[in-house]
Amino acid sequence: MRHHLPRTLAIAALTLLCAASLAAQHKPAAKAAAKAPAKPAGPVKLGPGLYATFDTSKGKFIAQLYPQWAPKAVANFVGLAEGTRPYKDPRLGTLSTSKLYEGLLFFRTIPDYMLQTGDLLNNGQGSLGYTIPFEKNSLKFDQPGRMALAQAPGDPTSRGAQVFFTLKPVPTLDKQGYLIIGQIVAGMDVAKALSEGPRKGGASDIPEYPPILRHVTIQTIH
């Protein structure tokens, strides 16, 4: 003998089945939406100051430079970015005035911690053939987005074109002699994205596919 559900129960059962089917269809979409990148923020209004815009393969971020805190180092960075500061190209061994920060790699990155660029050899070993006069200031690595000069541990005479950016407060760096020359003021999400991705050969700080620094633009706002 066949069993028949009452009409009301049949309708209710059909409704539940449809709802379950729709929910199952929407689960992948909801998951995809959760992974979708955030919409880019609107234009950032910058106050008076000196700024460097970093155009990268993952978007742009802006750092305010601090000539009042590190005048010699900032002048060196700006000169290299604009092509007005001569340097020895470590790839050729010849003098150059080409804009240095063009098509370089972020050759060292640690997810949610830091990223580094500014070496023509893209391995941290390049030298410009000169040293920057020593500077020191009281700025601390007490907030995300600090821009500082890379150097060999304990050797401020090794400072040159290489810069790094912190992605979180790193108070342990305060006693290691690094010179802070700026602060990311826009595009922190881009800077963090630059630090992400698979690592090369199991290393913690070498990206498998290094992001690219396409160009640096210097701007003064009065």
N, C-alpha and C positions, 0 to 999 in steps of 0.2 A: 504494500500500500504506500502510495506517495504521501509525503507530509507537506502541507502548504502553510507558509507563514501568513498570519493575518495581514491584511493590506497595510495597516499602520506600521507593523513591525518591519515589513518588507521595505517600505519607503525609508524608515529610519536606518535600516541596514545599508541601503543603497547610498543614503546621504553620508554615512560614516565612511563607506568605501571610497566615495568621491573625494571627501575631505582628506583621507589618508593619501590618496593618489596625488592630489594637488600638493600636499605637504612634501611628499617625496620628490616631486618635480622641482619644488622651490629650494630644497636643501642645497644642491650644488650651486645654484645662483647666489644664494645667501653667502655661501662659503667663498665664492669668487668675488662677491662684492666686498667681503671683509679683507681680501688680499689686494683689492684695487688700490693704486697709489692715490694719496690724497690730492685734491685739487690744488694747484699752485696758488699761493697767497697773492693778494693784490699788490700793487706797487708799494714799496716801502718808502716812507718819507724820511729822508736822512737830514740830520741837522748839520750845522757848519762843521767842517773838518776835512781831513784827507782820507780817501777811500780807495781800496783796491777791489775790483770785481773779478772774481775767478770764474772764467767760462770753462766748464768741464764737460766730459762726455755724459754726465748724469745731471746736468743743470748748472745753475749759477749760484754762487754765494758771495757775500760782500763782507769784507773786513775793514773796520776803521783802523787806520794806522796811527801810531802815537809818536809823532816827531818831538813832542814835548818831553817824552820819557826816554826816547832812544833816537836822538836826532841823526847820529852818524849811520846807524844801522838802517833806519828808515830811508835816508837819502841814498844809501847803497842799493836797497831793494827797489826803490823807484827808478833809479838810474838804469839798473839792469832790466827792469820791466819796460822802460821806454826806449832803451837803446842808446842812452847817453853816457853810460859807464863802461869804458873799455875793460875787457877781461881776456884772459887766456883760455881759449877753448880747449878743454882736455882731450877732445876727440881728435883734434888736428895739431895741437901744439902751437897754434898761431893766435895772434891778437884778433879780437872781434868786437864789434859794436852792434851786432845783431840783437834784437830783443830776445832776452834769454828764456823767458817763461812762455815759449811757444811750442806746443806739441810734446811737452814732457809728460812723464808718467808719475802717478802717485805710486812710487815704487815700494813704499813701506806703509802698510796700514794695519791697524789692529781694531777689529769691530768694537764700536761704542767706546773707543779709548783714544785713538789718535790716527792721523794721517800725515804723510811727509812727501814733499816734492822739491823741485828746484835743482836737481842734479842732471847735467847734460849726459852723463854716463848712465843715468837711471839705475844706479846701484848703491849710491851713497859714497862712492869713492872719488868723485870728481873734485878737482881743485881749480880755482880761478886764477891762481898765480899771484895772489896778493892776500893780505889780511886786513880785516876791519879794525880800526882803533878800538880799544877796550871800552865797553860801556857797562854800566850796572844801574838798575833802578829798583824800586821797592814794590813793584807789581808782583802779585801772587797768582799761582795757578788755582785760584779759589772758585772758579766758575767755568762752565763749558765754553768752548770757542776761543780760547787763548791762542794767539799766533806768536810763535817764538822762533828764534834762530836755532837750527840744529848745530851741534858741535860734537867733537870727540869728547868722551867723558872727562870732565875736569880741565878741558883745554879750550878756553875762550879764543885763543889765537887761530883756531880752526874754523871759525865762523866765516860764512861766505854767502852763497846764494840759496842754500837749502833752508827751507822753513818747514815747521810742523804745526799742526793744529790739534788741540786737545778737544775731546768730545764730552768730557765730564770734568769735574774738579779733580786735580791730581796734586794734592799738597806735598807728596813725596818729591816732586820736581823742584820745590822751592829752595832746597838746599844743594841743588846740583849745578847751580851757576848758569842756567839757561836764561837768555835775555828775551823777555816778552816785548814785542814791538807792535802788537795790534790785537783786535778783538772782533770775532765774527758778529755782525749785527743783523744779518739777514741771510736766510737760506741754510739755517742749521740742519734742517732735514736733508738737504742735499749733501752737506758735509758728512753726515752720518751714513748716508747711502753710499758714499764713496769708500767708506771703511768696510763695507760688507762684501760678502762673496766667498767662494772657496779659496782655500790656502794652497800654496804651491809646495809640494813635497812634504807635507805635514808641518811646515813652518807656521808659527803663530802670527808672524808679521809680514809675510811676503804673499801678496795676492796672486792667484793663478792667472787672473786676467786683469792686470792693473788698469784702473781708469785713467783717462787722459786729461791733462791740463792743456786746453786748447790755446788760451790767451789770458793775459792779465791786463786790465784797463785801469789806469790811475785817474782819479777824479778829485778835484778840489771844490768843495761847496762853501760859499761865503755866506 
